[in-house]
Amino acid sequence: MAAAGALRLLVPRGRLLPPRRGLRLSAPAAIQVTVRDALNQALDEELERDERVFLLGEEVAQYDGAYKISRGLWKKYGDKRIIDTPISEAGLRPVCEFMTFNFSMQAIDQVINSAAKTCYMSAGTIPVPIVFRGPNGASAGVAAQHSQCFAAWYGHCPGLKVVSPWSSEDAKGLLKASIRDDNPVVMLENELLYGVPFEMSEQAQSKDFVVPIGKAKIEREGTHVTLVAHSRPVGHCLEAASILAKEGVECEVINLRTIRPMDIETVEASVAKTNHLVTVEGGWPQFGVGSEICARIMEGPAFNYLDAPAVRVTGADVPMPYAKILEDNCIPQVKDIIFAVKKTLNI
């Protein structure tokens, strides 16, 4: 009998018998992929898809990148597309890696005054398809000059798109979308997530998979309070939500994914359902991402649905200390999120 006969039998009159008991057809299982490998996949697939794409940055070629995001790409694509020294070329689609976004301060004039404004100043005739990517925010034990979150800095500037992934699917899909975009995109990753494995769906394993820029994702549905975060704090929010669920509090967790343009509609719809809002971020409190979310909710229709003031959970308003115990107290922890939720729910 043919191989298909193992699943169903064809009897002489052409009737189909049901499959044998115990045999099932099922979709391929999702796999575990680290954020580092997801970023590497995205770069590899986009370099292969479009010969105008190239990568440049500190030690991205022969050294495979400071965090091994570009592992194997120099050997595969060579010196002309994986470049250790900065260049300026028209008509191409560069991906520029910062070893840390703290070092992007040395290039902020080019990012803000050149990349972000060229399209506008040329009346839309000169697109600037470039991606600036690398680790952002607090790591571990790297102190004041290497721990800053630049989401609010770059999110403030018109002309830029700013994305901030959490999971491996976020990282791969947002990087591919950023490379294909005709605008300058700042991609704020997190060093502590590079080695973390996340489940990656069959769909996300496709070379055609992208995550739309400007679209948030509801990671967990809930009815009592909305938690909004980006990057690593999304995981903290999910952990806090699991703990609070045991106490009868159901949190809706929104992974913002894009800082600019911000998907405020998803946040508004959630607030209209839960009537409470808590924002969580690793950056400083003044003029931060949480401040912008709260302002947009206050100015929009969702304000009428709030039963209590919105609450922000942020990093401490100080330069990052080096001592671990002080560092831990400067970064939002799960306990801080739980405290904020109970505060806004008055429980």
Disulfide bonds with the S-S distance in Angstrom:
none
